[in-house]
Amino acid sequence: MSLSYYLEKFKKLNMNKTGGKTSPHKVCMLYAVIDLIIDGQITNNSIRYDQALKNRFSWHFKRLKSGNQNDRPEYPYYYLISEGFWHHAVRPGQESIYRSLSNGVSERKIIDAIDYVQLDAGLFQLLEN
């Protein structure tokens, strides 16, 4: 896919809206991933839910949040799956925990169920360049 394809996908992110405010969570997660690729901390298409990702997410979130929105990187790490370019690699044997995420996301469940995330190969290549 082309850069323009992904730019359109990013413009049309399905973001949560509560009380008239749009949640910046998905945008902050994408910024965090891009930053870590640029910094050389993500070198292959395996994005782990680790401290570096959470810290970078939080840095962006503090700048973009409004009101009392909560700094919860586990939400976009899970819910970006709905955008079509973000793909979970479920830990072997943890499929039941992964399925339970649809009933409520928690950091513990993310850590237990998802080994890493992969982007579409074309998107990862564009971000690397």
DSSP file with accessible surface (Angstrom, degrees, kcal/mol):
  #  RESIDUE AA STRUCTURE BP1 BP2  ACC     N-H-->O    O-->H-N    N-H-->O    O-->H-N    TCO  KAPPA ALPHA  PHI   PSI    X-CA   Y-CA   Z-CA
    1    1 A M              0   0  146      0, 0.0     2,-0.1     0, 0.0     0, 0.0   0.000 360.0 360.0 360.0 157.4    0.0    0.0    0.0
    2    2 A S     >  -     0   0   61      1,-0.1     4,-1.8   124,-0.0     5,-0.2  -0.356 360.0-109.8 -90.8 165.9    1.1    3.6   -0.6
    3    3 A L  H  > S+     0   0  102      1,-0.2     4,-2.6     2,-0.2     5,-0.2   0.908 119.8  55.3 -59.0 -41.6    1.9    6.4    1.8
    4    4 A S  H  > S+     0   0   78      1,-0.2     4,-2.1     2,-0.2    -1,-0.2   0.871 103.3  56.0 -63.4 -34.1   -1.3    8.2    0.8
    5    5 A Y  H  > S+     0   0   84      1,-0.2     4,-1.9     2,-0.2    -1,-0.2   0.945 111.7  42.2 -60.2 -48.0   -3.4    5.0    1.6
    6    6 A Y  H  X S+     0   0    4     -4,-1.8     4,-2.7     2,-0.2    -2,-0.2   0.860 109.3  57.6 -72.5 -32.6   -2.0    5.0    5.2
    7    7 A L  H  X S+     0   0   84     -4,-2.6     4,-2.3     1,-0.2    -1,-0.2   0.920 108.5  47.7 -60.6 -41.0   -2.3    8.8    5.6
    8    8 A E  H  X S+     0   0   80     -4,-2.1     4,-1.5     2,-0.2    -2,-0.2   0.908 110.3  51.8 -65.0 -41.9   -6.0    8.4    4.8
    9    9 A K  H  < S+     0   0   56     -4,-1.9    -2,-0.2     1,-0.2    -1,-0.2   0.919 111.0  48.1 -60.2 -42.1   -6.3    5.5    7.3
   10   10 A F  H >< S+     0   0   50     -4,-2.7     3,-1.2     1,-0.2    -2,-0.2   0.886 109.5  52.5 -66.6 -38.4   -4.7    7.7   10.0
   11   11 A K  H 3< S+     0   0  156     -4,-2.3    -1,-0.2     1,-0.3    -2,-0.2   0.806 112.8  46.0 -65.3 -28.8   -7.0   10.6    9.2
   12   12 A K  T 3< S+     0   0  153     -4,-1.5    -1,-0.3    -3,-0.2    -2,-0.2   0.042  77.6 153.3-106.6  26.5  -10.0    8.3    9.6
   13   13 A L    <   -     0   0   18     -3,-1.2     2,-1.2     1,-0.1    -3,-0.1  -0.278  50.6-122.4 -55.6 138.2   -9.0    6.6   12.8
   14   14 A N        -     0   0  116     66,-0.1     2,-0.3    12,-0.0    -1,-0.1  -0.723  44.0-178.7 -84.5  96.3  -12.1    5.4   14.8
   15   15 A M        -     0   0   55     -2,-1.2     2,-0.1     1,-0.1     0, 0.0  -0.778  29.8-106.7-106.1 146.1  -11.5    7.2   18.0
   16   16 A N        -     0   0  106     -2,-0.3     7,-3.3     7,-0.1     2,-0.4  -0.398  30.7-161.8 -66.0 137.9  -13.5    7.1   21.2
   17   17 A K  E     +A   22   0A 148      5,-0.2     2,-0.4    -2,-0.1     5,-0.2  -0.992  14.0 170.5-126.7 124.2  -15.5   10.2   21.9
   18   18 A T  E >   -A   21   0A  92      3,-2.4     3,-2.0    -2,-0.4    -2,-0.0  -0.999  68.9  -5.6-134.6 130.4  -16.8   10.9   25.4
   19   19 A G  T 3  S-     0   0   78     -2,-0.4    -1,-0.1     1,-0.3     3,-0.1   0.834 128.9 -56.7  58.7  33.6  -18.4   14.1   26.6
   20   20 A G  T 3  S+     0   0   82      1,-0.2     2,-0.4    -3,-0.0    -1,-0.3   0.489 115.0 115.2  78.0   3.2  -17.7   15.8   23.3
   21   21 A K  E <   -A   18   0A  94     -3,-2.0    -3,-2.4    45,-0.0     2,-0.4  -0.900  61.3-135.9-110.9 134.9  -14.0   15.1   23.7
   22   22 A T  E     -A   17   0A  59     -2,-0.4    -5,-0.2    -5,-0.2    44,-0.1  -0.729  23.5-122.0 -88.4 132.0  -12.1   12.8   21.3
   23   23 A S        -     0   0   13     -7,-3.3     3,-0.3    -2,-0.4     4,-0.3  -0.552  13.5-157.6 -73.4 132.0   -9.7   10.4   22.9
   24   24 A P     >  +     0   0   14      0, 0.0     4,-2.8     0, 0.0     5,-0.2   0.361  62.2 109.3 -89.2   8.1   -6.1   10.8   21.7
   25   25 A H  H  > S+     0   0   21      1,-0.2     4,-2.1     2,-0.2     5,-0.2   0.887  77.7  43.7 -56.1 -50.2   -5.1    7.3   22.7
   26   26 A K  H  > S+     0   0   18     -3,-0.3     4,-2.3     2,-0.2    -1,-0.2   0.921 115.2  49.6 -64.6 -40.5   -4.7    5.8   19.2
   27   27 A V  H  > S+     0   0   37     -4,-0.3     4,-2.8     1,-0.2    -2,-0.2   0.931 110.6  50.5 -63.1 -43.8   -2.8    8.8   17.9
   28   28 A C  H  X S+     0   0    0     -4,-2.8     4,-2.4     1,-0.2    -1,-0.2   0.887 109.5  50.8 -63.7 -37.9   -0.5    8.8   20.9
   29   29 A M  H  X S+     0   0    0     -4,-2.1     4,-2.5    -5,-0.2    -1,-0.2   0.926 111.1  48.0 -66.9 -41.2    0.2    5.0   20.4
   30   30 A L  H  X S+     0   0   14     -4,-2.3     4,-2.6     1,-0.2    -2,-0.2   0.928 111.7  49.8 -65.3 -42.3    1.0    5.6   16.7
   31   31 A Y  H  X S+     0   0  103     -4,-2.8     4,-2.9     1,-0.2    -1,-0.2   0.912 110.3  51.7 -59.0 -42.6    3.3    8.5   17.6
   32   32 A A  H  X S+     0   0    0     -4,-2.4     4,-2.4    -5,-0.2    -2,-0.2   0.931 110.4  47.4 -61.5 -45.7    5.1    6.4   20.1
   33   33 A V  H  X S+     0   0    1     -4,-2.5     4,-2.2     2,-0.2    -2,-0.2   0.940 112.8  48.9 -61.9 -45.9    5.7    3.6   17.6
   34   34 A I  H  X S+     0   0   46     -4,-2.6     4,-2.7     1,-0.2    -2,-0.2   0.936 111.3  50.3 -60.3 -46.0    7.0    6.1   15.0
   35   35 A D  H  X S+     0   0   31     -4,-2.9     4,-2.7     1,-0.2    -1,-0.2   0.916 110.6  49.0 -57.6 -44.8    9.3    7.6   17.6
   36   36 A L  H  <>S+     0   0    5     -4,-2.4     5,-2.2     2,-0.2     6,-1.7   0.836 110.9  50.1 -70.1 -30.5   10.7    4.3   18.6
   37   37 A I  H ><5S+     0   0   16     -4,-2.2     3,-1.4     4,-0.2    -2,-0.2   0.949 112.5  47.0 -67.5 -47.5   11.3    3.3   15.0
   38   38 A I  H 3<5S+     0   0  121     -4,-2.7    -2,-0.2     1,-0.3    -1,-0.2   0.906 111.8  51.0 -59.8 -41.9   13.1    6.6   14.4
   39   39 A D  T 3<5S-     0   0   96     -4,-2.7    -1,-0.3    -5,-0.2    -2,-0.2   0.508 114.9-117.1 -74.9  -6.5   15.1    6.1   17.6
   40   40 A G  T < 5S+     0   0   44     -3,-1.4    -3,-0.2    -4,-0.3    -2,-0.1   0.621  84.8 116.9  79.8  13.6   16.1    2.6   16.5
   41   41 A Q  S   <S+     0   0  117     -5,-2.2     2,-0.6     1,-0.2    -4,-0.2   0.705  75.0  48.9 -86.5 -22.1   14.4    1.0   19.5
   42   42 A I        +     0   0   20     -6,-1.7    -2,-0.2    -9,-0.1    -1,-0.2  -0.980  65.3 160.5-113.4 113.5   12.0   -0.9   17.2
   43   43 A T        +     0   0   99     -2,-0.6     2,-0.3     3,-0.2    -1,-0.1   0.503  60.7  33.3-114.0 -10.8   14.1   -2.5   14.5
   44   44 A N  S    S-     0   0   90      2,-0.2     2,-2.5     0, 0.0    -1,-0.1  -0.904  98.0 -87.2-137.9 171.7   11.8   -5.2   13.2
   45   45 A N  S    S+     0   0   26     -2,-0.3     2,-0.4    -3,-0.1    79,-0.0  -0.270  93.1 102.9 -80.5  54.4    8.0   -5.5   12.8
   46   46 A S        -     0   0   27     -2,-2.5     2,-0.8    72,-0.1    -2,-0.2  -0.864  51.7-169.0-136.2  99.7    7.4   -6.8   16.3
   47   47 A I  B     -B  117   0B   1     70,-3.4    70,-2.1    -2,-0.4     2,-0.3  -0.823  10.9-160.6 -98.0 110.3    6.1   -4.1   18.6
   48   48 A R        -     0   0  106     -2,-0.8     2,-1.7    68,-0.2     5,-0.2  -0.622  26.1-119.0 -93.1 148.9    6.1   -5.2   22.2
   49   49 A Y        +     0   0   24     66,-0.3     2,-0.2    -2,-0.3    -1,-0.1  -0.648  65.5 141.7 -83.3  82.3    4.1   -3.8   25.0
   50   50 A D     >  -     0   0   76     -2,-1.7     4,-2.5     1,-0.0     5,-0.2  -0.625  68.3 -91.5-121.1 179.8    7.2   -2.8   27.0
   51   51 A Q  H  > S+     0   0  109      1,-0.2     4,-3.0     2,-0.2     5,-0.2   0.866 121.3  55.9 -63.9 -37.6    8.3    0.1   29.2
   52   52 A A  H  > S+     0   0   30      2,-0.2     4,-2.2     1,-0.2    -1,-0.2   0.933 110.8  45.0 -61.2 -43.6    9.8    2.1   26.3
   53   53 A L  H  > S+     0   0    1      2,-0.2     4,-2.7    -5,-0.2    -2,-0.2   0.941 114.6  48.0 -65.5 -45.3    6.5    2.0   24.4
   54   54 A K  H  X S+     0   0   32     -4,-2.5     4,-2.6     1,-0.2    -2,-0.2   0.913 112.0  49.7 -63.4 -41.9    4.5    2.9   27.5
   55   55 A N  H  X S+     0   0   93     -4,-3.0     4,-2.1     2,-0.2    -1,-0.2   0.920 112.8  45.9 -63.5 -43.6    6.8    5.8   28.4
   56   56 A R  H  X S+     0   0   70     -4,-2.2     4,-1.9    -5,-0.2    -2,-0.2   0.898 112.1  51.7 -68.8 -38.8    6.7    7.2   24.9
   57   57 A F  H  X S+     0   0    0     -4,-2.7     4,-3.0    -5,-0.2    -2,-0.2   0.952 109.9  49.7 -57.3 -49.1    3.0    6.9   24.7
   58   58 A S  H  X S+     0   0   22     -4,-2.6     4,-2.5     1,-0.2    -2,-0.2   0.868 106.2  56.0 -61.6 -37.7    2.6    8.7   28.1
   59   59 A W  H  X S+     0   0  122     -4,-2.1     4,-0.9     1,-0.2    -1,-0.2   0.945 113.7  39.7 -59.7 -47.5    4.9   11.5   26.9
   60   60 A H  H  X S+     0   0    9     -4,-1.9     4,-1.7     1,-0.2     3,-0.4   0.899 113.0  56.5 -67.8 -40.3    2.6   12.1   23.9
   61   61 A F  H  X S+     0   0    2     -4,-3.0     4,-2.5     1,-0.2     3,-0.2   0.912 101.5  55.4 -61.3 -42.2   -0.6   11.6   25.9
   62   62 A K  H  < S+     0   0  150     -4,-2.5    -1,-0.2     1,-0.2    -2,-0.2   0.844 111.5  45.9 -59.6 -32.3    0.3   14.3   28.4
   63   63 A R  H  < S+     0   0  133     -4,-0.9    -1,-0.2    -3,-0.4    -2,-0.2   0.809 122.4  33.4 -78.2 -31.0    0.6   16.8   25.6
   64   64 A L  H  < S+     0   0   70     -4,-1.7    -2,-0.2    -3,-0.2    -3,-0.2   0.590  89.9 104.3-107.7 -12.5   -2.6   15.8   23.8
   65   65 A K     <  -     0   0   95     -4,-2.5     2,-0.4    -5,-0.2   -42,-0.1  -0.229  51.8-153.0 -68.7 161.0   -5.1   14.8   26.5
   66   66 A S    >   -     0   0   46    -44,-0.1     3,-1.1   -45,-0.0    -2,-0.0  -0.993  54.2 -21.8-134.0 142.7   -7.9   17.0   27.5
   67   67 A G  T 3  S-     0   0   49     -2,-0.4    -2,-0.0     1,-0.2     0, 0.0  -0.301 121.4 -22.4  64.2-137.9   -9.7   17.1   30.8
   68   68 A N  T 3  S+     0   0  141      2,-0.0    -1,-0.2    -3,-0.0     2,-0.0  -0.059  83.4 151.9-102.2  32.6   -9.4   14.0   33.0
   69   69 A Q    <   -     0   0   33     -3,-1.1     2,-0.3     1,-0.1    -4,-0.1  -0.379  45.1-118.4 -62.9 142.2   -8.6   11.5   30.3
   70   70 A N        -     0   0  110      2,-0.1     2,-1.3     1,-0.1    -1,-0.1  -0.673  10.2-122.9 -92.7 139.4   -6.6    8.5   31.7
   71   71 A D        +     0   0   57     -2,-0.3   -13,-0.1     1,-0.1    -1,-0.1  -0.630  52.0 151.4 -76.8  92.8   -3.1    7.6   30.5
   72   72 A R    >   +     0   0   75     -2,-1.3     3,-1.6     1,-0.1    -1,-0.1  -0.731  20.5 175.5-131.8  83.1   -3.9    4.0   29.5
   73   73 A P  T 3> S+     0   0    9      0, 0.0     4,-1.9     0, 0.0     5,-0.2   0.762  75.9  71.9 -63.7 -20.3   -1.6    2.7   26.7
   74   74 A E  H 3> S+     0   0    8      1,-0.2     4,-1.6     2,-0.2     5,-0.3   0.817  89.4  63.1 -65.3 -28.0   -3.1   -0.8   26.9
   75   75 A Y  H <> S+     0   0   83     -3,-1.6     4,-3.4     1,-0.2     3,-0.3   0.979 109.4  34.5 -63.0 -56.9   -6.3    0.6   25.3
   76   76 A P  H  > S+     0   0    2      0, 0.0     4,-2.1     0, 0.0    -1,-0.2   0.862 111.2  63.4 -69.5 -29.3   -4.9    1.6   22.0
   77   77 A Y  H  < S+     0   0    0     -4,-1.9    -2,-0.2     2,-0.2    -3,-0.1   0.893 118.5  28.7 -58.8 -36.0   -2.4   -1.3   22.0
   78   78 A Y  H >< S+     0   0   27     -4,-1.6     3,-1.6    -3,-0.3    -1,-0.2   0.927 122.1  48.2 -84.8 -52.7   -5.5   -3.5   21.9
   79   79 A Y  H >< S+     0   0  102     -4,-3.4     3,-1.7     1,-0.3     4,-0.2   0.658  89.1  78.9 -75.5 -13.3   -8.1   -1.4   20.1
   80   80 A L  G >< S+     0   0    0     -4,-2.1     3,-2.2     1,-0.3     6,-0.5   0.721  74.8  83.4 -64.3 -14.3   -5.9   -0.3   17.1
   81   81 A I  G X  S+     0   0   55     -3,-1.6     3,-1.3     1,-0.3    -1,-0.3   0.844  79.7  64.8 -54.7 -30.3   -6.7   -3.8   15.8
   82   82 A S  G <  S+     0   0   73     -3,-1.7    -1,-0.3     1,-0.2    -2,-0.2   0.642  87.3  70.1 -71.6 -11.2  -10.0   -2.4   14.5
   83   83 A E  G <  S-     0   0   15     -3,-2.2    -1,-0.2    -4,-0.2    -2,-0.2   0.601 101.3-126.3 -85.8 -12.2   -8.1   -0.1   12.0
   84   84 A G  S <  S+     0   0   42     -3,-1.3    -3,-0.1    -4,-0.3    -2,-0.1   0.293  95.3  70.8  91.0  -9.9   -6.9   -3.0    9.8
   85   85 A F  S    S+     0   0    0     -5,-0.4    35,-1.4     1,-0.1     2,-0.5   0.412  81.7  77.8-115.7  -0.4   -3.2   -2.3    9.8
   86   86 A W  E     -C  119   0B   0     -6,-0.5     2,-0.5    33,-0.2    -2,-0.3  -0.948  62.4-172.8-116.5 120.3   -2.4   -3.3   13.4
   87   87 A H  E     -C  118   0B  74     31,-3.0    31,-2.9    -2,-0.5     2,-0.3  -0.965  15.2-139.2-127.9 127.1   -2.2   -7.1   14.0
   88   88 A H  E     -C  117   0B  27     -2,-0.5     2,-0.7    29,-0.2    29,-0.2  -0.640   3.4-151.4 -83.1 138.2   -1.9   -8.9   17.3
   89   89 A A  E     -C  116   0B  20     27,-2.9    26,-2.7    -2,-0.3    27,-1.0  -0.941  23.7-145.2-104.8 106.9    0.3  -12.0   17.7
   90   90 A V  E     -C  114   0B  47     -2,-0.7    24,-0.2    24,-0.2     5,-0.1  -0.536  18.6-109.8 -77.6 136.6   -1.4  -14.0   20.4
   91   91 A R    >   -     0   0   86     22,-2.9     3,-2.3    -2,-0.2     7,-0.1  -0.444  44.7 -96.9 -62.8 135.8    0.9  -15.9   22.8
   92   92 A P  T 3  S+     0   0  113      0, 0.0    -1,-0.1     0, 0.0    -3,-0.0  -0.279 109.8  14.5 -56.0 133.4    0.6  -19.6   22.2
   93   93 A G  T 3  S+     0   0   55     -3,-0.1     3,-0.2     1,-0.1     4,-0.1   0.420 105.4  92.8  82.9  -1.1   -1.9  -21.2   24.7
   94   94 A Q    <>  +     0   0   65     -3,-2.3     4,-2.4    19,-0.2     5,-0.2   0.105  42.1 116.1-111.1  21.9   -3.3  -17.8   25.7
   95   95 A E  H  > S+     0   0   89      1,-0.2     4,-2.7     2,-0.2     5,-0.2   0.860  74.2  54.2 -61.0 -35.9   -6.2  -17.6   23.2
   96   96 A S  H  > S+     0   0   74     -3,-0.2     4,-1.7     2,-0.2    -1,-0.2   0.906 109.6  47.2 -68.9 -38.4   -8.9  -17.7   26.0
   97   97 A I  H  > S+     0   0   42      2,-0.2     4,-0.7     1,-0.2    -2,-0.2   0.931 111.8  52.0 -64.8 -42.2   -7.3  -14.7   27.7
   98   98 A Y  H >< S+     0   0   51     -4,-2.4     3,-1.4     1,-0.2     4,-0.4   0.938 108.4  50.0 -59.3 -45.7   -7.0  -12.9   24.4
   99   99 A R  H >< S+     0   0  159     -4,-2.7     3,-1.4     1,-0.3     4,-0.2   0.862 103.1  61.3 -62.1 -32.4  -10.7  -13.5   23.7
  100  100 A S  H >< S+     0   0   33     -4,-1.7     3,-1.7     1,-0.3     4,-0.3   0.709  85.0  77.9 -69.6 -16.1  -11.6  -12.2   27.1
  101  101 A L  G X< S+     0   0    0     -3,-1.4     3,-1.4    -4,-0.7    -1,-0.3   0.807  81.1  67.5 -62.3 -26.7  -10.1   -8.8   26.1
  102  102 A S  G <  S+     0   0   79     -3,-1.4    -1,-0.3    -4,-0.4    -2,-0.2   0.730 100.7  49.6 -66.9 -16.8  -13.3   -8.1   24.2
  103  103 A N  G <  S-     0   0  146     -3,-1.7    -1,-0.3     1,-0.3    -2,-0.2   0.463 134.6 -21.2 -97.3  -4.5  -15.0   -7.9   27.5
  104  104 A G    <   -     0   0   30     -3,-1.4     2,-0.4    -4,-0.3    -1,-0.3  -0.398  61.4-129.5 157.9 123.5  -12.5   -5.5   29.1
  105  105 A V        +     0   0   13     -3,-0.1     2,-0.3    -2,-0.1   -30,-0.1  -0.714  29.8 167.8 -90.7 134.6   -9.0   -4.5   28.5
  106  106 A S     >  -     0   0   39     -2,-0.4     4,-2.2   -32,-0.1     5,-0.2  -0.972  44.6-118.9-138.6 156.2   -6.4   -4.5   31.3
  107  107 A E  H  > S+     0   0   71     -2,-0.3     4,-2.6     1,-0.2     5,-0.2   0.910 114.7  54.6 -59.9 -41.5   -2.7   -4.2   31.2
  108  108 A R  H  > S+     0   0  145      1,-0.2     4,-2.5     2,-0.2    -1,-0.2   0.919 108.8  47.4 -59.6 -44.3   -2.3   -7.7   32.8
  109  109 A K  H  > S+     0   0   62      2,-0.2     4,-2.7     1,-0.2     5,-0.3   0.893 110.8  52.1 -65.6 -38.9   -4.4   -9.3   30.1
  110  110 A I  H  X S+     0   0    0     -4,-2.2     4,-2.5     2,-0.2    -2,-0.2   0.954 112.4  45.3 -59.7 -49.8   -2.4   -7.5   27.4
  111  111 A I  H  < S+     0   0   52     -4,-2.6    -2,-0.2     1,-0.2    -1,-0.2   0.912 118.1  43.7 -61.3 -42.2    0.9   -8.7   28.9
  112  112 A D  H  < S+     0   0   57     -4,-2.5    -1,-0.2    -5,-0.2    -2,-0.2   0.858 124.6  31.0 -72.0 -35.3   -0.5  -12.3   29.3
  113  113 A A  H  < S+     0   0    0     -4,-2.7   -22,-2.9    -5,-0.2     2,-0.6   0.803 107.6  60.9-100.1 -32.8   -2.2  -12.6   25.9
  114  114 A I  E  <  - C   0  90B   2     -4,-2.5   -65,-0.2    -5,-0.3   -24,-0.2  -0.878  48.0-175.0-109.9 119.8   -0.4  -10.6   23.3
  115  115 A D  E     -     0   0B  46    -26,-2.7     2,-0.3    -2,-0.6   -66,-0.3   0.920  69.8 -38.3 -73.9 -45.1    3.2  -11.4   22.5
  116  116 A Y  E     - C   0  89B  54    -27,-1.0   -27,-2.9   -68,-0.1     2,-0.4  -0.962  55.4-111.5-167.1 172.7    3.7   -8.4   20.1
  117  117 A V  E     -BC  47  88B   0    -70,-2.1   -70,-3.4    -2,-0.3     2,-0.4  -0.923  21.8-158.2-115.5 144.2    1.9   -6.4   17.4
  118  118 A Q  E     - C   0  87B  79    -31,-2.9   -31,-3.0    -2,-0.4     2,-0.2  -0.965   8.0-145.0-118.7 141.4    2.8   -6.3   13.8
  119  119 A L  E     - C   0  86B   5     -2,-0.4   -33,-0.2   -33,-0.2   -34,-0.1  -0.570  47.2 -74.3 -87.5 162.5    1.9   -3.5   11.4
  120  120 A D     >  -     0   0   35    -35,-1.4     4,-2.6    -2,-0.2     5,-0.2  -0.343  49.7-119.6 -48.8 140.9    1.1   -4.2    7.8
  121  121 A A  H  > S+     0   0   76      1,-0.2     4,-2.4     2,-0.2     5,-0.2   0.899 113.2  51.6 -57.4 -42.0    4.4   -5.0    6.2
  122  122 A G  H  > S+     0   0   21      1,-0.2     4,-2.2     2,-0.2    -1,-0.2   0.893 109.6  49.1 -64.2 -38.8    4.1   -2.1    3.8
  123  123 A L  H  > S+     0   0    4      2,-0.2     4,-2.5     1,-0.2    -2,-0.2   0.930 110.4  50.3 -66.8 -43.8    3.3    0.4    6.6
  124  124 A F  H  X S+     0   0   12     -4,-2.6     4,-2.4     1,-0.2    -2,-0.2   0.933 110.3  50.6 -61.7 -40.7    6.3   -0.8    8.6
  125  125 A Q  H  X S+     0   0  118     -4,-2.4     4,-1.6    -5,-0.2    -1,-0.2   0.920 109.9  50.1 -63.3 -42.3    8.5   -0.4    5.6
  126  126 A L  H  < S+     0   0   59     -4,-2.2    -1,-0.2     1,-0.2    -2,-0.2   0.917 111.9  47.9 -61.5 -42.1    7.3    3.1    5.0
  127  127 A L  H  < S+     0   0   44     -4,-2.5    -2,-0.2     1,-0.2    -1,-0.2   0.856 107.7  55.2 -69.7 -34.0    7.9    4.0    8.7
  128  128 A E  H  <        0   0  101     -4,-2.4    -1,-0.2     1,-0.2    -2,-0.2   0.844 360.0 360.0 -63.8 -34.7   11.4    2.6    8.6
  129  129 A N     <        0   0  156     -4,-1.6    -1,-0.2    -5,-0.2    -2,-0.2   0.531 360.0 360.0 -83.7 360.0   12.2    4.8    5.6
